[in-house]
Amino acid sequence: FIGISSSILPRKFYFRIPLTTGWITRIDPSLSSAREKFAGAIYCPTDGSGDARMFTRNLAEYCATQLGVTFLYDTEIRDLETSGDRITAALTNKGRIAGNEFVVCLGVFAPRFARKLGVSLPIYPIKGYSVTMPIGDKHQAPTVGGVDEDNLVAYARFGNRMRVTATAEFAGFSKTHKPQDFTHMLRATRELFPQGADFGQPDYWAGLRPMTPDGLPIFGRGKRFANAVMNLGHGHMGWTMSAGSARIVADMVKRTEPAFNPEGMLVKAV
Ligand SMILES: Cc1cc2nc3c(=O)[nH]c(=O)nc-3n(C[C@H](O)[C@H](O)[C@H](O)COP(=O)(O)OP(=O)(O)OC[C@H]3O[C@@H](n4cnc5c(N)ncnc54)[C@H](O)[C@@H]3O)c2cc1C
């Protein structure tokens, strides 16, 4: 995963600068060999990028060691135990886990569970691919993350690795991949950064984006159970929206006034 967009920042920090071709290579000299191909670019100085996996693992470690959170890995929720208008426990392959409040955040698998909660969710898996390659001393890797809008390829540098993501496919729930799936994105990357990374050592990956028709996430409570809150459908921007979404959900669980207004993103109970 690559982007963390400035859209999470207050509007006063959110600005974009159109660049002529000369300025593109001043901002990122690694694009020099492709400069003739550019019509222009849009630069957003407040945008950033990062390694979502590293972020998530370190956040989990912090929560476990500093905040007393218990994470149960390799634990599959198979059903929900209910009583009246409340969910009382998640029934897993490792036993019953009781709780007072439940947050539904099962990515592309959420619709099956949500039906039990009286919610019909318009979430569909959209498959995407990423490839990560090592960067050595001799490489001229990107210094600023970006998107090639013609080819819909996004790229970023993570220390001594370069990651590229692309493609949106309707492929059901399959996460399989083969080298040919990456041909287009690697060709586009080589055109931008011929010496950008070690293209001979690709680390391939594919995942499923939980997409909604309008691209907005879904929050709120279902109709049947009072103690379940949705945090779903973040599509291609789940990491970017994760902190803001967590804030909305935390406020909903506490039943306090939301710090961010979730209007237009509330679940439609059926
Ligand atoms: C190629 C690609 C590139 C992307 N690039 C970016 C990017 O640059 N920036 C960005 O912000 N986002 C990006 N995304 C999107 C981001 O990955 C998603 O929006 C985000 O992961 C959604 O988070 P989630 O927690 O809702 O779902 P997931 O990350 O899918 O997590 C859901 C979890 O629920 C678990 N689960 C499901 N069913 C059960 C069950 N019955 N019992 C127990 N556990 C269960 C799953 O195993 C999974 O761990 C990208 C996605 C892809 C595929």
PDBQT file of the ligand as one rigid body, heavy atoms in Angstrom, charges set to zero:
ROOT
HETATM    1  C1  LIG A 301      -3.167  -3.492  -4.430  1.00  0.00    +0.000 C 
HETATM    2  C2  LIG A 301      -3.776  -2.611  -3.368  1.00  0.00    +0.000 A 
HETATM    3  C3  LIG A 301      -3.229  -1.372  -3.147  1.00  0.00    +0.000 A 
HETATM    4  C4  LIG A 301      -3.775  -0.526  -2.168  1.00  0.00    +0.000 A 
HETATM    5  N1  LIG A 301      -3.183   0.690  -1.975  1.00  0.00    +0.000 NA
HETATM    6  C5  LIG A 301      -3.669   1.508  -1.030  1.00  0.00    +0.000 A 
HETATM    7  C6  LIG A 301      -3.072   2.786  -0.796  1.00  0.00    +0.000 A 
HETATM    8  O1  LIG A 301      -2.117   3.178  -1.456  1.00  0.00    +0.000 OA
HETATM    9  N2  LIG A 301      -3.587   3.567   0.191  1.00  0.00    +0.000 N 
HETATM   10  C7  LIG A 301      -4.651   3.173   0.935  1.00  0.00    +0.000 A 
HETATM   11  O2  LIG A 301      -5.061   3.918   1.813  1.00  0.00    +0.000 OA
HETATM   12  N3  LIG A 301      -5.252   1.970   0.740  1.00  0.00    +0.000 NA
HETATM   13  C8  LIG A 301      -4.796   1.138  -0.229  1.00  0.00    +0.000 A 
HETATM   14  N4  LIG A 301      -5.402  -0.079  -0.453  1.00  0.00    +0.000 N 
HETATM   15  C9  LIG A 301      -6.701  -0.357   0.209  1.00  0.00    +0.000 C 
HETATM   16  C10 LIG A 301      -6.579  -0.935   1.601  1.00  0.00    +0.000 C 
HETATM   17  O3  LIG A 301      -5.764  -2.068   1.571  1.00  0.00    +0.000 OA
HETATM   18  C11 LIG A 301      -7.988  -1.329   2.082  1.00  0.00    +0.000 C 
HETATM   19  O4  LIG A 301      -8.876  -0.244   1.951  1.00  0.00    +0.000 OA
HETATM   20  C12 LIG A 301      -7.940  -1.732   3.547  1.00  0.00    +0.000 C 
HETATM   21  O5  LIG A 301      -7.085  -2.835   3.729  1.00  0.00    +0.000 OA
HETATM   22  C13 LIG A 301      -9.332  -2.102   4.052  1.00  0.00    +0.000 C 
HETATM   23  O6  LIG A 301      -9.206  -2.368   5.427  1.00  0.00    +0.000 OA
HETATM   24  P1  LIG A 301     -10.244  -3.278   6.193  1.00  0.00    +0.000 P 
HETATM   25  O7  LIG A 301      -9.713  -3.421   7.572  1.00  0.00    +0.000 OA
HETATM   26  O8  LIG A 301     -11.634  -2.759   5.988  1.00  0.00    +0.000 OA
HETATM   27  O9  LIG A 301     -10.217  -4.682   5.429  1.00  0.00    +0.000 OA
HETATM   28  P2  LIG A 301      -9.034  -5.739   5.371  1.00  0.00    +0.000 P 
HETATM   29  O10 LIG A 301      -7.707  -5.063   5.368  1.00  0.00    +0.000 OA
HETATM   30  O11 LIG A 301      -9.370  -6.658   4.237  1.00  0.00    +0.000 OA
HETATM   31  O12 LIG A 301      -9.178  -6.488   6.762  1.00  0.00    +0.000 OA
HETATM   32  C14 LIG A 301     -10.284  -7.317   7.039  1.00  0.00    +0.000 C 
HETATM   33  C15 LIG A 301      -9.809  -8.409   7.964  1.00  0.00    +0.000 C 
HETATM   34  O13 LIG A 301     -10.920  -9.176   8.419  1.00  0.00    +0.000 OA
HETATM   35  C16 LIG A 301     -10.517 -10.525   8.456  1.00  0.00    +0.000 C 
HETATM   36  N5  LIG A 301     -11.702 -11.381   8.416  1.00  0.00    +0.000 N 
HETATM   37  C17 LIG A 301     -12.623 -11.500   7.432  1.00  0.00    +0.000 A 
HETATM   38  N6  LIG A 301     -13.568 -12.397   7.769  1.00  0.00    +0.000 NA
HETATM   39  C18 LIG A 301     -13.241 -12.852   9.012  1.00  0.00    +0.000 A 
HETATM   40  C19 LIG A 301     -13.833 -13.790   9.914  1.00  0.00    +0.000 A 
HETATM   41  N7  LIG A 301     -14.966 -14.462   9.617  1.00  0.00    +0.000 N 
HETATM   42  N8  LIG A 301     -13.218 -14.017  11.106  1.00  0.00    +0.000 NA
HETATM   43  C20 LIG A 301     -12.081 -13.352  11.444  1.00  0.00    +0.000 A 
HETATM   44  N9  LIG A 301     -11.477 -12.439  10.626  1.00  0.00    +0.000 NA
HETATM   45  C21 LIG A 301     -12.056 -12.210   9.427  1.00  0.00    +0.000 A 
HETATM   46  C22 LIG A 301      -9.627 -10.690   7.232  1.00  0.00    +0.000 C 
HETATM   47  O14 LIG A 301      -8.816 -11.832   7.361  1.00  0.00    +0.000 OA
HETATM   48  C23 LIG A 301      -8.862  -9.389   7.278  1.00  0.00    +0.000 C 
HETATM   49  O15 LIG A 301      -7.683  -9.517   8.052  1.00  0.00    +0.000 OA
HETATM   50  C24 LIG A 301      -4.882  -0.951  -1.416  1.00  0.00    +0.000 A 
HETATM   51  C25 LIG A 301      -5.437  -2.221  -1.633  1.00  0.00    +0.000 A 
HETATM   52  C26 LIG A 301      -4.889  -3.049  -2.596  1.00  0.00    +0.000 A 
HETATM   53  C27 LIG A 301      -5.483  -4.421  -2.815  1.00  0.00    +0.000 C 
ENDROOT
TORSDOF 0
